[in-house]
Amino acid sequence: MIGVLTHHWAKADRIDQAKKLLDGNGLAQSKAPGFGARETLYSLTDPAKITTLVTWESNEIYDAWRASPERTAAMAGAEELWGAPPESERFEVA
């Protein structure tokens, strides 16, 4: 199992829209094969920083999700919401 930790920085005037988009992406992920669990974390020091931690059965399954039309639809327009590019890292879950 892997965990994917992704930090997103929303534009100051788009925070609510960014939260809504990421919630929709989480709902779409939850229906994908190999999805494990998802948590969304809101920074206490930077209101524009939204972090997600998602678990998947494997790297291959996560790669398939990233290439899926469902992800493309769920994340449509995301680039307009970010003040900085998202940063993502994969981890092995112990």
NORGISUL-V299685 format. One record per backbone hydrogen bond with DSSP energy under -0.5 kcal/mol. NH is the residue of the N-H (numbers start at 1). CO is the residue of the C=O. If there is no record, write none. Layout:
nh:NH co:CO
nh:NH co:CO
//
This chain:
nh:2 co:56
nh:3 co:91
nh:4 co:54
nh:5 co:3
nh:5 co:89
nh:6 co:4
nh:6 co:52
nh:7 co:87
nh:8 co:50
nh:9 co:84
nh:10 co:8
nh:10 co:48
nh:11 co:81
nh:14 co:11
nh:15 co:12
nh:18 co:14
nh:19 co:15
nh:20 co:16
nh:21 co:17
nh:22 co:18
nh:23 co:19
nh:24 co:20
nh:25 co:21
nh:26 co:22
nh:27 co:23
nh:28 co:24
nh:29 co:25
nh:30 co:26
nh:31 co:27
nh:31 co:28
nh:32 co:29
nh:35 co:32
nh:36 co:55
nh:39 co:53
nh:41 co:51
nh:43 co:41
nh:43 co:49
nh:49 co:46
nh:50 co:8
nh:50 co:48
nh:51 co:41
nh:52 co:6
nh:53 co:39
nh:54 co:4
nh:55 co:37
nh:56 co:2
nh:57 co:34
nh:62 co:58
nh:63 co:59
nh:64 co:60
nh:65 co:61
nh:66 co:62
nh:67 co:63
nh:68 co:65
nh:72 co:68
nh:73 co:69
nh:74 co:70
nh:75 co:71
nh:76 co:73
nh:78 co:75
nh:80 co:77
nh:81 co:78
nh:82 co:78
nh:83 co:9
nh:84 co:9
nh:87 co:7
nh:89 co:5
nh:91 co:3
nh:93 co:1
nh:94 co:92
//
